[in-house]
Each structure stands twice: as structure tokens, then as C-alpha cells.
Amino acid sequence: MSRLISVARKLQGSQLSVQALSRLSSVILFLLASWADGTRLPLVALQGALLALPFTLMESLVGRPVSAGLLPRDWDIESWARRAALATILPVALIGGVSAAVALPDVTWTDRLLMLTPVLLQLPLEAAFWAMARTRNTREANLIPQTVAVGTILVGAVFALVGMRVDVAAVPGQVAVLAWLLLRRRSLAPGTVRPGYVASIRVGAAYFVTASVDLTYSVALPSVAGALAGPEAVIVLRAMELAFGPFHVTLSATTREDVVLGRATKWINPTRLLTVAGWAVVSAIVLFSPWVRGLLADDLRDLALGAVAAYCGYKGLLMFSTWLSVRHMIWATPRRYLVSGVGSRVIALGGLAISVFWVERVPQLFLQLLIVEALVILWFVWRMAGTPDIPDPRADDTVEIPLPIADPAATAELQAYWLK
């Protein structure tokens, strides 16, 4: 029994459990909408895509600056994280509203606003996760996304049973966790200050710009797909994303591990091998099991086998391009990575723009995704080959510095190096 408890504690403190629960809640919510709230299924599908906004933006604005050791020593980290989240609420609301208007023009503004509510509430929750992981411990920080995911599953099931809309199922859990965080707010420690809103954004500006361009593509993809091929294209895209949920759990875990470990990360590790195996298994299942595809969506079950194969290939290439991007971020200066990250999204957005002239069906869209992702990989390989070998400013010949927490005495020197 004690061994089981020990395993459970280790699993709860891992990023794998966080990603697994988050993906599971998204899958279950989509299935509940498909079975009990079909009229709002496109809204649930679009909401799932828009949730990438808080996850990615808060990692870039909060998580990555902490990992790189860019924070001034006198900043109160939790206050900084809250202000970074508040500064992004309005832009995320505007992006989400425009995306919903383009992808689902027949949906009322009331439905769009209700669909966006969980997306906006997730911003301060993600910021709190990264701050708590730095100031307290990972196990306690993991409770934030884990509790929200479990709450979404339970409330979603209840809402589906009583006939309520399931696209707001995450809200009760999110509000409860936010209330818990407010009750646990710490007073300012002696010698610390609350940074201004502009400074809170500026410290992670390079990562934020790169992530914003990346998110522009992530949001534009379902929007353009819905405009070109109708609401069924949004549903098929989301259904395929959910089918690859186990793969994305491990892929996200490898990304977070890389960010946490920094230059100590290795190319080959158990989590990467598990990610490759997950991609292979999921690809085989969705290719050769029409029943599984039909379980997610009827439109996906009727999709041509060649189109499904193209999407599976696209996911495999996405896996490698993601690893290359994070590796490049760790070893390059922020400005060089900014050019690389923006360049990769320019390639992706360029392919999406060209698709307007020839894509009319979902199979053509999947082929376009496959080709563009191959070009993105070539871009990162070329940029990494031209990156000079630079010493790690966090390295110290005499003192071992545990990552991702930088030595406070080296913070000013580290900031100057990375921001020069």
C-alpha cells in the first residue's frame, strides 16, 4: 500500500499527470457535447483550440523567463505572474472573439462570450501554476491544473445529464481554484516589489512575441478551416486533435521537462521515446479503426484514409519541429530565437494563406499541413546550424546551481547576457 501511495505521489508531482488530466478533460468534454449537446459541438471544438492561448502565453511570459533566470532579484514572483496574466486578458478576448466570428458566423455573440469565459479564466490559473512551481513546489503547483481538469470532467457530466450547456463546464472548477489561490496569497516579503504591468510583460517579451505568432497560426487554422470547408472542418480538426491526445500529453511533458532542465536536457530520454511510441500507436489506431474515428465524430469516420494518413504524418513532423524549437530556444539568445520562431510561423501562415486559393475540402487541408511542417523542420535545422556555440551563463566551475532556479547572485549578469 505504501508503495502505491509513493507511486501516486510521484505521478501527481510529474508533468505527465498534469498533461494527461488536462487532455482527458478536453476529450471527455468534446464527447459529452457530441453525445448530449450536438448543437454546441462546434463551439466546444473551437474552445478546445482557443485554450492553447492561456497555456502557451503564460508559459512564454512566466515559465520561460523563470527557466532562463531573467527575473530581477527584488521582484515578487507571484505578483509579477498575476500582472502578466491580467495584461493579456483583453488581447486574448479580442483574438477569441474574432476567431469565433470567422469560424462560426452563425453563432450568437452570447454563445461566443460564454464559450470564451473558460479561456479567459485559465490565464490567471496558468500564471499561478508557473509562479507557484518557482516559489513553492511542483507538487503543490500541479494541483491547480489537476483540480481544474477533474472539476471540468465532473461538472461536464452533470451538465450533460441535466441538459445544460457543456461549454461552460470548466467555470465552476476554475472559480473554485481561483478563490483558493486568493485565500493563499502571501504578503510581500521584505526587499521585494510588485513590478509594473509593462515590466511584467517586457521580461518575457522575446518569448511572448514568438508565442504570439505561433498562436496566431493555431487560432487561424480552425478559423480558416471553418471558413473554407464549413463547421464540419472545425469538428474534424478538433476530433483528430483529441484522438492524438495521449501523444500530446507526452509531447507537452517533454517540452516542459526541456524548459525546466534547460541545457541539462538530453536528446534521447524515456519521455521522448514514450512520445514516439505514442505517436505510432495513435496513428495506427486512427488509420485502421473506423469505429474509433466514428466515436469521436461522424465526419471523421467518413474521412478518406489518405487524408487521415496525411494528418498522422503531420503530427510526426510536428513532434520533431517542437523539439527542435525548444532546443533552439535553450541554446540561442532570445533575439536569435525570436527570429527563428517568427520565421517558422511565417512559413506556416504563408502556407495557410496559400490554402485559401486551393483548399476546398478537409483532405486538401491535411496535405497542406504536412508539407508546411516539413518546411518548418528544414528552417529550424538551418537556423540551429548557424547558431554559434555560446557558454551557459548559469554554469559555474565551483558551485553547482540547481535548475531551473538560478543563483540569485548571478541574476543581473545573466539578464545582461541574454538581453544584450
C-alpha angles and dihedrals in degrees: 000000000000090000091054090050090049092051091047091051092050091048092049090053094050128091089228091070091047093053093042094054093044092051092044092054090050092050094047093047091051092049092047090052091047092052104034109016106034095156090064096040093105088053092051090047092051092045090056090055093046092053086076086075099070094036095052099035095051092046089053097042099038113010100047098045088052091049092049092046095237099140120111112245095240097055121111099229098205093050090047092051093049092051092048089054094048091050091059100047097088096046091048091049091051093047092047093048093050092046092052091047092052099041098038109024093164094059118099122246090243090059090046093052093048090049090052095050096084090046092056094043090054092064098074090039093057091045090052090051094057093043094049092047087058102039102034123011140302095244092057092043091052090060089073099065093030094055092046091051094049091046091051091053095048096043092043091056091050093047091050091051094050095041099251123142111274097204089084095046092111094057100081092051093044093051091048093052092046089053090050091051092050091053090052097049113136125222118243113283116232111276096020129111138196108246121225122258094254092049090047090059097037097062091065096030097123093050091041094055091048092048092046092055089047091050091048087064094043091053095039093054099067091035094054091040091055092047093049103037104018133247091310089068090058090050094048093048092050093044091054090048089053092047087057091047096114089050092050091049092061093038091054090046091055090049093051092045090052091050092048096045096039113185091356090074119107129219093232117045136139094264092054092049089050089051093053091047090049092052092051094048095046092046091053093048097049092043098050104027114071087173092064092048090049091050089062099040138339091228090057093050091054094049117116116261092236091057092051090049091051091053092049089052090049091055091051091053090045089057092058095042090052092053091046091050095051092044090052091048091054096050103034129071114259093253094053091046089049090059091045095048095045090046092054091052092046087058091049094045090046090056090048091050091051090049089066088071099049112014114097101145137042096252090059090050092053092050090052090052091052095051095045094049090054089054090050091055091052089050094054093045090054093046093048092049089058096047110109119232106257128180120252106252089208092059117106125185094211107027125056109223114201113225139264090019109077124214105267091221091059097046097098092047090047093051092051092050098049097040098046 
